[in-house]
Amino acid sequence: MALQSRAQLLLERATSVLPISDEDLIYKGIAASVSERIIALKKAGTRLQGKYGSLEKLERKVKTDGVPPEDHTLYTDLLEWRAINHEMAELLHLFEDL
């Protein structure tokens, strides 16, 4: 008999008690995790929007003013905001596939 993973055993136990299929339980877990991450990313995006107004404004500021060698905050925030937008797009595509 092959050893089963702890996750597989837990899934079998949960579906034996809950009125839900293992597939639906997995989908709900993925949806919950994606939702939590989207909320966290929206909060981070809102913080950056409050600080700079919009991604386009921040991009213009970096392009026109440059990034001082002693403080890379503008560039770091720009990279973070782009990463947030990219991850949000990926998460929304994942939601569409659920």
Phi, psi and omega in degrees: 000129180286144177288137177261149179289158178301321180296318179296317178297318179296320177298316178297318178296316182296317182287341176283339181259318184273146177279064185208147178282160179297324179296315179296323179296320178295314179301316180295322177295318178295315180299319179295317180295318179296317179299316179299318181292320178299317179299315179297318180292322178296321178297316179295319177295320178295321177299314180292323178295321177295328182280323187239349181093302178201163178298320180298319178295319179294318178299318178297317181298316179296319182291317183278317184271335185079182180240116181296142182298334182274349182214109182261018183303314181302313182292319178298316179295323178297313178297318179298315182295319177296319179295320177300312181298320179295312181295321177301316179299317179296318180294321179292325174295321178297318177300319179298329181280346181287000000 
